[in-house]
Protein backbone atom coordinates (compact mmCIF):
# COMPACT_ATOMS: atom_id res chain seq x y z
CA UNK A 1 0.00 0.00 0.00
CA UNK A 2 1.46 3.34 -1.07
CA UNK A 3 1.70 6.02 1.56
CA UNK A 4 0.76 9.48 0.33
CA UNK A 5 1.31 12.93 1.71
CA UNK A 6 -0.64 16.14 1.27
CA UNK A 7 2.60 18.10 1.32
CA UNK A 8 3.94 19.03 -2.10
CA UNK A 9 7.47 20.26 -1.49
CA UNK A 10 10.47 18.97 0.41
CA UNK A 11 14.00 20.26 0.89
CA UNK A 12 16.77 17.67 1.10
CA UNK A 13 19.95 18.83 2.81
CA UNK A 14 23.47 17.52 2.38
CA UNK A 15 26.68 18.79 3.94
CA UNK A 16 28.15 20.64 0.95
CA UNK A 17 28.83 24.36 0.59
CA UNK A 18 25.43 25.19 -0.89
CA UNK A 19 23.77 24.20 2.42
CA UNK A 20 24.33 27.78 3.58
CA UNK A 21 22.03 29.02 0.78
CA UNK A 22 18.99 27.04 1.99
CA UNK A 23 15.87 29.16 2.42
CA UNK A 24 13.99 26.56 4.55
CA UNK A 25 10.78 27.54 2.74
CA UNK A 26 9.26 24.13 2.02
CA UNK A 27 6.75 22.13 4.04
CA UNK A 28 9.33 19.57 5.05
CA UNK A 29 13.09 19.78 5.63
CA UNK A 30 15.06 16.53 5.64
CA UNK A 31 18.70 15.74 6.27
CA UNK A 32 20.77 12.70 7.08
CA UNK A 33 23.11 11.24 9.65
CA UNK A 34 24.92 13.82 11.79
CA UNK A 35 23.96 16.81 9.64
CA UNK A 36 21.02 17.57 11.95
CA UNK A 37 23.59 19.45 14.05
CA UNK A 38 24.12 21.99 11.24
CA UNK A 39 20.58 22.80 10.06
CA UNK A 40 18.18 25.51 11.23
CA UNK A 41 14.95 23.54 10.91
CA UNK A 42 14.23 19.86 10.44
CA UNK A 43 11.20 17.60 10.08
CA UNK A 44 12.89 14.27 9.25
CA UNK A 45 16.32 12.82 9.94
CA UNK A 46 17.49 9.84 7.89
CA UNK A 47 20.12 7.72 9.57
CA UNK A 48 21.76 5.62 6.92
CA UNK A 49 25.22 5.07 8.37
CA UNK A 50 25.59 2.02 10.52
CA UNK A 51 26.25 2.25 14.23
CA UNK A 52 29.97 1.54 14.38
CA UNK A 53 32.94 2.16 16.59
CA UNK A 54 35.24 4.94 15.36
CA UNK A 55 38.46 5.67 17.19
CA UNK A 56 37.19 3.52 20.04
CA UNK A 57 33.98 5.57 20.44
CA UNK A 58 30.43 4.71 19.36
CA UNK A 59 29.31 6.59 16.25
CA UNK A 60 26.17 7.62 18.16
CA UNK A 61 26.83 8.00 21.87
CA UNK A 62 24.13 7.60 24.53
CA UNK A 63 23.77 11.35 25.06
CA UNK A 64 23.18 11.79 21.36
CA UNK A 65 20.71 8.91 21.25
CA UNK A 66 18.80 10.39 24.18
CA UNK A 67 18.74 13.81 22.53
CA UNK A 68 17.57 12.35 19.22
CA UNK A 69 14.82 10.46 21.03
CA UNK A 70 13.27 13.71 22.35
CA UNK A 71 10.97 13.77 19.32
CA UNK A 72 11.83 17.16 17.83
CA UNK A 73 11.76 15.53 14.39
CA UNK A 74 10.91 12.14 12.93
CA UNK A 75 13.78 9.69 12.52
CA UNK A 76 13.91 7.12 9.75
CA UNK A 77 16.74 4.59 9.83
CA UNK A 78 18.00 2.00 7.37
CA UNK A 79 19.20 -0.14 10.28
CA UNK A 80 18.52 -0.64 13.97
CA UNK A 81 20.28 1.61 16.45
CA UNK A 82 20.04 0.30 19.98
CA UNK A 83 18.04 2.66 22.18
CA UNK A 84 16.80 4.93 19.39
CA UNK A 85 13.12 5.09 18.51
CA UNK A 86 13.17 5.33 14.73
CA UNK A 87 10.85 4.32 11.93
CA UNK A 88 12.29 1.65 9.65
CA UNK A 89 13.17 2.79 6.15
CA UNK A 90 10.87 0.81 3.78
CA UNK A 91 13.75 -0.34 1.58
CA UNK A 92 12.19 -3.50 0.13
CA UNK A 93 8.94 -1.70 -0.65
CA UNK A 94 10.75 1.18 -2.35
CA UNK A 95 12.99 -1.16 -4.35
CA UNK A 96 9.96 -3.10 -5.53
CA UNK A 97 7.95 0.03 -6.36
CA UNK A 98 10.70 1.67 -8.40
CA UNK A 99 12.39 -1.49 -9.70
CA UNK A 100 15.90 -0.56 -8.61
CA UNK A 101 18.38 -1.32 -5.85
CA UNK A 102 20.72 1.56 -6.72
CA UNK A 103 21.53 3.51 -3.56
CA UNK A 104 25.03 4.97 -3.41
CA UNK A 105 24.58 7.30 -0.44
CA UNK A 106 22.14 8.77 2.08
CA UNK A 107 20.80 11.37 -0.37
CA UNK A 108 19.58 8.55 -2.63
CA UNK A 109 17.55 7.15 0.26
CA UNK A 110 16.01 10.58 0.89
CA UNK A 111 15.12 11.18 -2.78
CA UNK A 112 13.60 7.70 -3.12
CA UNK A 113 11.58 8.20 0.06
CA UNK A 114 10.31 11.57 -1.15
CA UNK A 115 9.11 9.97 -4.40
CA UNK A 116 7.56 7.10 -2.47
CA UNK A 117 5.68 9.59 -0.27
CA UNK A 118 4.36 11.46 -3.30
CA UNK A 119 6.43 14.65 -3.19
CA UNK A 120 6.70 16.25 -6.61
CA UNK A 121 8.80 19.34 -5.84
CA UNK A 122 12.28 18.63 -4.49
CA UNK A 123 14.83 21.26 -3.49
CA UNK A 124 18.39 20.19 -2.78
CA UNK A 125 20.97 22.18 -0.85
CA UNK A 126 24.37 20.93 0.22
CA UNK A 127 24.17 18.06 -2.26
CA UNK A 128 27.07 19.42 -4.26
CA UNK A 129 28.70 16.10 -5.25
CA UNK A 130 32.02 17.65 -6.24
CA UNK A 131 34.69 15.23 -7.44
CA UNK A 132 37.39 16.87 -5.34
CA UNK A 133 35.29 16.21 -2.23
CA UNK A 134 35.33 12.46 -2.83
CA UNK A 135 31.72 12.17 -3.98
CA UNK A 136 32.53 10.82 -7.46
CA UNK A 137 31.37 7.32 -6.49
CA UNK A 138 28.12 8.60 -4.93
CA UNK A 139 27.12 11.12 -7.58
CA UNK A 140 25.85 8.47 -10.03
CA UNK A 141 23.21 7.30 -7.58
CA UNK A 142 21.98 10.83 -6.90
CA UNK A 143 21.83 11.50 -10.64
CA UNK A 144 19.92 8.23 -11.11
CA UNK A 145 17.27 9.15 -8.53
CA UNK A 146 16.97 12.74 -9.76
CA UNK A 147 16.50 11.40 -13.29
CA UNK A 148 13.87 9.03 -11.95
CA UNK A 149 12.14 11.97 -10.26
CA UNK A 150 12.23 14.00 -13.46
CA UNK A 151 10.70 11.07 -15.32
CA UNK A 152 7.85 11.07 -12.83
CA UNK A 153 7.19 14.73 -13.62
CA UNK A 154 8.82 16.17 -10.51
CA UNK A 155 10.30 19.64 -10.35
CA UNK A 156 13.87 19.62 -9.09
CA UNK A 157 15.62 22.71 -7.75
CA UNK A 158 19.33 22.45 -7.05
PADRENMI-150095 format. One line per 3 residues: their letters; for each residue x, y negated, z of N, C-alpha, C, CB. Coordinates in steps of 0.1 Angstrom, whole numbers, plus 2048, in hexadecimal, padded with zeros to 3 digits. Glycine has a CB too. Example, Ala and Ser with C-alpha at 12.3 -4.5 7.8 and 13.67 -1.06 7.14 Angstrom:
2
as = 884 839 84E 87B 82D 84E 884 821 84E 871 82D 85A | 880 816 847 889 80B 847 881 800 84F 88D 806 839
//
This chain:
158
xxx = 808 80C 800 800 800 800 809 7F3 800 7F6 800 80C | 806 7EB 7F7 80F 7DF 7F5 80A 7D4 7FF 80E 7D9 7E7 | 814 7CF 807 811 7C4 810 811 7B7 807 81B 7C3 81B
xxx = 809 7AE 80B 808 7A1 803 808 796 80D 7FB 7A1 7FB | 80D 78B 809 80D 77F 811 805 773 80A 81C 77A 814 | 800 76A 812 7FA 75F 80D 804 753 80A 7EE 75A 816
xxx = 80F 755 80F 81A 74B 80D 820 74C 7FF 825 74C 818 | 823 741 7F9 827 742 7EB 836 740 7EA 820 737 7E3 | 83D 739 7F3 84B 735 7F1 853 73A 7FD 84C 726 7EF
xxx = 85F 73E 7FA 869 742 804 877 73D 801 869 752 806 | 87E 739 80B 88C 735 809 895 740 80F 88F 728 810 | 89E 745 807 8A8 74F 80B 8B5 749 80D 8A8 75B 801
xxx = 8BB 74B 819 8C8 744 81C 8D3 74D 81D 8C6 73C 829 | 8DE 74A 816 8EB 751 818 8F5 748 81F 8F0 755 80A | 901 74C 820 90B 744 827 914 73B 81F 913 74D 82F
xxx = 911 73A 812 919 732 809 918 723 80C 917 735 7FB | 920 71B 804 920 70C 806 913 706 804 92A 707 7FC | 90B 70B 7FA 8FE 704 7F7 8F4 705 802 8F9 70A 7EA
xxx = 8F7 70D 80D 8EE 70E 818 8EB 700 81E 8F4 717 823 | 8F5 6F8 81E 8F3 6EA 824 8E9 6E2 81C 901 6E3 824 | 8E6 6E5 810 8DC 6DE 808 8CE 6E2 80A 8E0 6DF 7F9
xxx = 8CB 6EC 812 8BE 6F2 814 8B4 6E7 81A 8BE 6FE 81D | 8A9 6E6 814 89F 6DC 818 895 6E2 822 897 6D7 80C | 895 6F0 824 88C 6F6 82D 87D 6F3 82B 890 6F3 83C
xxx = 879 6F1 81E 86C 6ED 81B 862 6F7 816 86D 6E2 811 | 866 704 818 85D 70F 814 856 715 820 864 71A 80D | 84B 71D 81E 844 723 828 84C 72C 831 838 72B 823
xxx = 855 733 82B 85D 73C 833 86C 73A 82F 85A 74B 82F | 874 73C 839 883 73A 838 889 747 83D 888 72E 840 | 890 74E 835 897 75B 838 8A6 75A 837 891 766 830
xxx = 8AD 761 840 8BB 763 83F 8BF 771 843 8C3 758 847 | 8CC 773 844 8D0 781 847 8DB 781 851 8D3 788 83A | 8DC 78C 857 8E7 790 860 8EA 784 86A 8F4 793 858
xxx = 8F6 780 86C 8F9 776 876 8F7 767 871 908 777 87A | 8F2 765 865 8F0 758 860 8E5 750 868 8EC 758 852 | 8DD 757 870 8D2 750 878 8D8 746 880 8CA 75A 880
xxx = 8E5 747 884 8EC 73E 88C 8EE 730 885 8F9 743 891 | 8EE 730 878 8F1 724 870 8E5 71D 86A 8FB 728 866 | 8D9 722 86C 8CE 71C 865 8C5 714 86E 8C5 727 85E
xxx = 8BE 70A 868 8B6 701 870 8A8 707 874 8B4 6F4 869 | 8A3 70F 86B 896 715 86D 896 722 867 88A 70C 867 | 88E 72C 86D 88E 739 868 881 740 86C 89A 741 86F
xxx = 87C 748 862 870 750 865 873 75F 865 865 74D 85B | 87D 763 85D 881 771 85D 890 773 85C 87B 778 850 | 895 77C 863 8A3 780 863 8A4 78E 85E 8AA 77E 871
xxx = 8AC 790 854 8AF 79E 84F 8BC 7A2 854 8AE 79E 83F | 8BD 7AD 85B 8C9 7B3 860 8CC 7BF 857 8C8 7B6 86F | 8D6 7BD 84F 8DA 7C8 845 8E7 7CE 848 8D9 7C2 837
xxx = 8EF 7C8 850 8FC 7CD 854 8FA 7D7 85F 906 7C2 858 | 902 7E2 85F 900 7EC 869 906 7E7 876 906 7F9 865 | 901 7ED 881 906 7E9 88E 914 7F1 890 8FC 7ED 89A
xxx = 91F 7EA 88F 92C 7F1 890 934 7EA 89A 933 7F0 882 | 940 7F0 89D 949 7EA 8A6 954 7E3 89D 950 7F6 8AF | 956 7D6 8A1 960 7CF 89A 96A 7C9 8A4 95A 7C3 891
xxx = 977 7CC 8A2 981 7C7 8AC 97D 7CC 8BA 982 7B8 8AB | 977 7D7 8BB 974 7DD 8C8 967 7D7 8CF 97F 7DA 8D2 | 960 7CE 8C7 954 7C8 8CC 948 7CC 8C4 955 7B9 8CD
xxx = 93C 7CE 8CA 930 7D1 8C2 92D 7C5 8B8 924 7D4 8CB | 929 7C8 8AC 925 7BE 8A3 91A 7B5 8A8 921 7C4 895 | 910 7BB 8AF 906 7B4 8B6 907 7B7 8C4 8F7 7B8 8B0
xxx = 90B 7AD 8CC 90C 7B0 8DB 8FF 7AF 8E2 916 7A6 8E1 | 8FE 7B3 8EE 8F1 7B4 8F5 8EB 7A6 8F7 8F3 7BA 903 | 8F3 79C 8FA 8EE 78E 8FB 8E7 78A 8EE 8F9 784 8FE
xxx = 8ED 78D 8E3 8E8 78A 8D6 8DB 792 8D3 8F2 78D 8CA | 8DB 79F 8D6 8CF 7A7 8D4 8C4 7A2 8DD 8D2 7B6 8D8 | 8C6 79E 8E9 8BC 798 8F2 8B7 78B 8EC 8C1 796 900
xxx = 8C0 783 8E7 8BB 776 8E1 8B3 778 8D5 8C8 76D 8DE | 8B7 781 8CC 8B0 784 8C0 8A2 78A 8C3 8B8 78E 8B7 | 8A1 791 8CE 894 797 8D2 88A 78E 8D8 897 7A2 8DC
xxx = 88E 781 8DA 885 777 8DF 879 774 8D7 88C 76A 8E2 | 879 778 8CA 86E 776 8C1 86C 769 8BA 862 779 8C9 | 877 761 8B9 876 754 8B2 874 756 8A3 883 74C 8B5
xxx = 878 762 89E 876 765 890 875 774 88F 881 75F 887 | 86E 778 884 86D 787 881 87A 78C 87D 862 789 877 | 87D 798 881 88A 79F 87D 886 7AC 875 892 7A3 88A
xxx = 88D 7AD 86A 88B 7B9 862 899 7BF 860 884 7B5 854 | 89A 7CC 863 8A7 7D2 862 8A7 7DE 859 8AC 7D6 870 | 8B3 7E0 852 8B4 7EC 84A 8B9 7F8 852 8BE 7E9 83E
xxx = 8BB 7F7 85E 8C0 801 867 8BC 7FE 875 8D0 803 866 | 8BD 808 87E 8B9 806 88C 8C5 800 893 8B6 814 892 | 8C1 7F6 89B 8CB 7F0 8A4 8C5 7F2 8B3 8CD 7E0 8A1
xxx = 8CD 7FA 8BA 8C8 7FD 8C8 8C5 7F1 8D0 8D3 805 8CF | 8B9 7F0 8D5 8B4 7E5 8DE 8AE 7DA 8D7 8C0 7E0 8E5 | 8AE 7DA 8C9 8A8 7CF 8C2 89B 7D3 8BC 8B2 7CA 8B7
xxx = 890 7CB 8BF 883 7CD 8B9 883 7C7 8AB 878 7C7 8C2 | 884 7CF 8A1 884 7CB 893 87A 7D3 88B 892 7CB 88D | 875 7CD 881 86D 7D5 877 876 7DC 86E 862 7CB 870
xxx = 873 7E8 86A 87B 7F0 860 879 7EA 852 877 7FE 861 | 884 7E8 84B 884 7E4 83D 87E 7F0 835 892 7E0 838 | 873 7ED 82D 86D 7F8 826 874 7FC 819 85F 7F4 822
xxx = 881 801 81B 889 803 810 884 80D 806 897 809 815 | 87F 819 80B 87A 823 801 86E 81E 7F9 876 830 809 | 865 817 800 859 811 7FA 85D 807 7EF 850 80A 804
xxx = 867 7FE 7F2 86B 7F4 7E8 873 7FB 7DD 875 7EA 7EF | 87B 805 7DF 882 80C 7D4 878 812 7CB 88C 816 7DA | 86E 818 7D1 864 81F 7C9 85C 815 7C1 85A 827 7D2
xxx = 858 80A 7C7 84F 800 7C0 857 7F9 7B5 84C 7F5 7CA | 864 7F6 7B6 86B 7EF 7AC 874 7F8 7A4 873 7E5 7B2 | 875 805 7A7 87C 80F 79F 88B 80D 79F 877 80F 791
xxx = 891 808 7A9 89F 806 7AA 8A4 807 7B8 8A2 7F8 7A5 | 8B1 80C 7B9 8B8 80D 7C6 8C4 804 7C6 8BC 81C 7C7 | 8C4 7F9 7BE 8CF 7F0 7BD 8CF 7E5 7C7 8D0 7EB 7AF
xxx = 8D6 7E7 7D2 8D7 7DD 7DC 8E6 7DB 7DF 8CF 7E1 7E9 | 8EC 7D0 7DC 8FA 7CE 7DE 8FD 7C6 7EA 900 7C8 7D2 | 8F3 7BF 7F0 8F6 7B7 7FC 8E8 7B3 802 8FE 7AA 7F8
xxx = 8E9 7AC 80D 8DD 7A8 815 8D4 7A0 80D 8E1 7A1 821 | 8D9 797 804 8D0 78E 7FC 8C7 797 7F3 8D8 784 7F4 | 8CC 7A2 7EE 8C4 7AA 7E6 8B8 7B0 7EE 8CC 7B6 7E0
xxx = 8BA 7B4 7FA 8B0 7B8 803 8A5 7AE 805 8B5 7BD 810 | 8AA 7A1 807 8A0 796 809 898 793 7FC 8A8 78A 80E | 89E 793 7F1 897 790 7E4 88D 79B 7E2 8A1 78F 7D8
xxx = 891 7A8 7E3 888 7B3 7E1 87C 7B2 7EA 88F 7C0 7E2 | 87F 7AF 7F7 874 7AE 801 86A 7A3 7FD 87A 7AC 80F | 870 798 7F9 867 78C 7F5 85E 790 7E9 870 780 7F0
xxx = 863 798 7DF 85B 79C 7D4 851 7A6 7D9 864 7A3 7C9 | 855 7AF 7E1 84C 7B9 7E7 840 7B2 7EF 853 7C2 7F1 | 843 7A7 7F6 839 7A0 7FD 831 797 7F5 83F 798 809
xxx = 834 795 7E8 82C 78D 7DF 830 77F 7DD 81E 78E 7E4 | 83B 77B 7E2 840 76E 7E0 844 76C 7D1 84D 76B 7E9 | 840 760 7CC 843 75E 7BE 84B 751 7BC 836 75D 7B6
xxx = 84F 74A 7C6 858 73F 7C6 863 741 7D0 850 731 7C8 | 86F 743 7CB 87B 746 7D3 885 73B 7D2 881 753 7D0 | 88A 735 7DD 894 72B 7DD 8A0 732 7E4 890 71E 7E4
xxx = 8AC 730 7DE 8B8 736 7E4 8C2 72B 7E7 8BE 741 7DB | 8C7 72B 7F3 8D2 722 7F8 8DC 72B 7FE 8CC 717 801 | 8E9 727 7FC 8F4 72F 802 8F6 73C 7FC 8F1 731 811
xxx = 8F0 73F 7F1 8F2 74B 7E9 8FA 748 7DD 8E4 752 7E5 | 906 744 7E0 90F 73E 7D5 916 748 7CD 919 735 7DC | 919 754 7D3 91F 75F 7CC 92B 75B 7C3 915 765 7C3
xxx = 934 754 7C9 940 74F 7C2 94B 75B 7C2 946 743 7C8 | 951 75D 7B6 95B 768 7B6 966 766 7C0 961 768 7A8 | 96B 75A 7C2 976 757 7CB 972 75A 7D9 97B 749 7C9
xxx = 965 75B 7DC 961 75E 7EA 95F 76D 7EC 954 757 7ED | 962 775 7E2 961 783 7E4 954 789 7E1 965 787 7F1 | 94B 782 7DB 93D 786 7D8 93B 78D 7CB 934 77B 7DA
xxx = 946 78F 7C3 945 794 7B5 93E 7A1 7B5 953 795 7AF | 940 7AA 7BF 93A 7B7 7BF 92B 7B6 7C3 941 7C0 7C8 | 927 7AB 7CA 919 7AA 7CF 911 7A2 7C5 919 7A3 7DC
xxx = 917 79A 7BD 90F 791 7B4 906 798 7AB 919 788 7AC | 90B 7A4 7A5 902 7AB 79C 8F5 7AF 7A1 90A 7B8 797 | 8F5 7B3 7AE 8E8 7B7 7B4 8DF 7AB 7B6 8EB 7BD 7C2
xxx = 8E4 7A0 7BA 8DC 794 7BB 8D6 790 7AD 8E4 788 7C1 | 8DF 790 7A3 8DA 78D 796 8CF 797 791 8E6 78D 78C | 8D1 7A3 794 8C7 7AE 791 8BA 7AA 797 8CC 7BB 796
xxx = 8B9 7A7 7A4 8AD 7A5 7AB 8A7 797 7A6 8AF 7A5 7BA | 8AF 78D 7A3 8AA 781 79E 8A4 783 790 8B5 776 79E | 8AA 78B 788 8A5 78E 77B 898 795 77C 8AF 796 773
xxx = 897 79E 786 88B 7A6 788 880 79C 78C 88D 7B0 794 | 883 792 795 879 788 799 875 780 78E 87F 77F 7A4 | 87E 77C 785 87A 774 779 871 77C 770 887 770 772
xxx = 874 789 76F 86B 791 767 85D 793 76C 871 79F 766 | 85C 791 779 84E 791 780 847 784 77F 850 796 78E | 84E 77A 779 848 76D 778 84B 763 783 839 76E 776
xxx = 855 767 78B 858 75E 797 860 752 792 860 766 7A1 | 85F 748 79A 867 73C 799 873 73D 7A2 85F 72E 79B | 87F 73B 79D 88B 73C 7A5 891 72E 7A5 894 747 7A0
xx = 895 729 7B1 89C 71D 7B3 8A9 720 7BA 894 712 7BA | 8B4 71D 7B3 8C1 720 7BA 8C8 712 7BB 8CA 729 7B1
//
